[in-house]
């Protein structure tokens, strides 16, 4: 069964949200503590701080590659901005947290440089954010094959002119 995609395009920004019944500090730790990121995305290492470069392992990708990511902004526990140059593409990511009444919303944004690959990128982030939910809930990890290629058309249909 394929999960229902939730991401949307806002101009050239790909935006996805997830909601957690947890305080903002706990969700922040799931996004920034290397032992906790290892549970859903991959571990990271280095001396973290704004303007610094860390190494992040993409544990669910083929070959489990490590990549350099720059911490562009870190405002605990509300905002984390990261960027990376991957295979000739520039990835600019922003994670923003808001809490109300013990419920925290994560707004994940990838500032895209173009919309040509949104059909591949969108399902990937749906998978990773659902993996975050599963890791926090102690549930089984999702299977990427349930996201791609089945969600590709959903994201491509959001491109202007499509």
Secondary structure by P-SEA (a helix, b strand, c coil): cccccccccccccbbbbbbbcccaaaaaaaaccaaaaaaccccccccccccbbbbbbccccccbbbbbbbccccccccbbbbbbbcccbbbbbbbbbbbcccbbbbbbbbbcccccaaaaaaaaaaaaaaaaaaaaacccccccccccccaaaaaaaacccc
